[in-house]
């Protein structure tokens, strides 16, 4: 239904003009302008946020890079902590599948 959100709530009329935008075809400056119109963030705050995100993105491993080493505590079959730890680097040369999530 037009103008309705999940749960049947009405869309804020201030945002109605943005609901049919095709974000995949918009340039970054166009997306920035829309963000600034619907947000209470200033242009300076937005630009600082994007610069921080880019700086973080430049530091993450790329496809094909060696994964960063880390150590995790093993869980038993009932998902209880065992006190045993495993390091990714100890498994070098072996097949490894990782599943990260919250199981609480």
Secondary structure, DSSP 4 states (H G I P E B T S, - for coil): -TTB-GGGPBPPGGGGGGTT--TTTS-HHHHHHHHHHHSS--HHHHHHHHHHHHHHHTTSPPTTSPPPP-EEEEE-TTS-EEEEEEEGGGGTTS----------
